[in-house]
Amino acid sequence: MLAEAGVAFEEVDITGVPELEAAYREWLPVVEIDGERAFVYFVDPAALVRRLKQMPADPTEAGA
């Protein structure tokens, strides 16, 4: 969905990384936006779009 919308994202495979498996295994899938957990277990596409529209157009404005 993000790729189709042209939104940059990073997909992280936690397999074989003990620290990440311990932190995230029970929550999968996990979506974080700007380092904050936004969705766990299920990603509602409409809610994700709403969250992304709240983001500043310029990534340097994040957290400002």
BABAKOL-720895 format. One line per 5 residues: number of its first residue (from 1); for each residue x, z, y of N, C-alpha, C, CB. Coordinates in steps of 0.1 Angstrom, whole numbers. Atoms other than C-alpha are relative to their C-alpha. Last residue first. Glycine has a CB too. Layout:
NUM = X Z Y X Z Y X Z Y X Z Y; ...
//
This chain:
64 = -2 -2 -14 92 152 207 -11 8 6 2 -13 7; -4 -14 -2 90 156 169 3 3 15 12 3 -7; 5 -10 9 89 119 164 6 14 3 4 -4 -15; 9 -9 -7 96 100 196 -5 11 -10 -12 -8 6; -8 -9 -8 127 83 181 -9 10 7 9 -7 9
59 = -5 -11 8 104 67 155 8 10 7 7 -5 -12; -15 0 -1 88 46 183 4 12 -8 5 1 15; -4 14 3 51 38 175 16 0 -1 -5 -9 10; -4 7 -12 44 76 173 5 -14 -4 12 7 8; -15 0 -2 27 87 142 3 -8 12 7 -6 -13
54 = -3 -11 -9 -11 94 143 15 0 4 -4 13 -6; 4 4 -14 -18 60 129 3 10 10 -15 -4 0; -10 9 -5 2 70 98 -3 -5 14 2 -12 -9; -12 -8 -3 -20 101 92 11 -10 6 6 6 -13; 3 -9 -12 -52 80 95 13 7 4 -11 10 -3
49 = 1 9 -12 -38 54 71 -2 8 12 -11 -11 -2; -14 4 -3 -29 81 46 1 -9 12 6 -7 -12; -6 -12 -7 -64 96 49 15 -4 3 -1 12 -9; 6 -1 -13 -79 62 41 7 11 8 -15 1 0; -5 11 -9 -56 56 11 -5 1 15 -4 -13 -6
44 = 12 7 -5 -63 91 -4 4 -11 10 -11 10 7; -1 6 -14 -31 100 -21 -13 -7 3 13 -8 1; 8 12 -2 -36 123 -52 2 -4 15 -15 2 -3; 9 3 12 -15 151 -68 -7 -14 2 -11 11 -1; -5 -3 14 1 161 -35 -11 -4 -9 4 15 -1
39 = 9 2 11 -3 147 1 7 4 -13 -4 -15 -2; 13 4 -5 12 154 35 -10 -2 -11 2 -14 7; 9 4 12 43 174 27 -13 -3 6 0 12 -10; 11 -10 2 64 175 59 -9 -6 -11 -8 2 13; -5 -12 6 98 157 61 -10 11 -3 10 6 8
34 = -10 -7 -9 87 131 86 4 13 -6 -6 2 14; 0 8 -12 57 122 63 9 8 10 -14 -3 6; -4 -7 -12 60 135 28 1 -9 11 14 8 -3; -3 9 -12 41 121 -1 3 9 12 -13 -9 4; -2 -7 -13 42 139 -34 3 -10 10 11 11 -1
29 = -9 6 -10 28 124 -67 1 9 13 -4 -14 4; 0 15 0 36 146 -84 -14 -6 0 7 -5 -11; 8 5 -12 32 183 -74 -2 -15 -1 7 4 13; 14 -4 2 44 200 -107 -9 -6 11 -1 15 1; 7 4 12 76 180 -107 -14 3 -1 8 6 -12
24 = 11 9 -2 85 185 -70 -8 -3 -13 5 -13 5; 7 -1 -13 110 213 -64 -13 -8 -1 8 -5 11; 5 -14 -1 123 218 -100 -9 1 13 12 10 2; 10 -2 10 126 180 -105 -6 14 1 6 -1 -14; 12 7 -4 143 176 -72 -11 2 -10 3 -15 2
19 = 6 -7 -12 169 203 -80 -13 -7 4 11 -1 12; 6 -14 3 174 191 -116 -6 6 13 10 9 -5; -6 -8 -12 180 154 -106 -7 14 -1 -3 -7 14; -14 -3 2 174 135 -139 7 8 11 8 -12 -3; -4 -1 14 142 119 -129 15 3 -1 -3 -13 -7
14 = -6 -14 2 135 126 -92 5 2 -14 -11 10 3; 2 -3 14 130 89 -83 7 13 -3 5 -11 -9; -11 -8 6 127 88 -45 -4 2 -15 2 13 7; 5 -5 13 107 61 -28 11 7 -7 -6 -12 -8; -11 -2 10 117 57 9 -7 5 -13 11 9 5
9 = 1 -12 7 92 42 34 12 1 -10 -13 1 -8; -12 -4 6 90 16 61 -2 13 -8 12 1 10; -5 -13 -4 55 4 68 12 4 -8 -12 11 -2; -12 1 -7 48 -33 65 6 13 6 -2 -9 12; 3 -2 -14 12 -28 55 12 -1 9 -6 14 2
4 = 10 10 -4 17 -44 21 -3 1 15 -13 1 -8; -7 13 0 48 -22 16 -9 -11 6 6 -3 -13; -9 -1 -12 28 9 25 7 -13 1 9 12 -1; 8 0 -12 0 0 0 9 0 13 -9 12 0
//
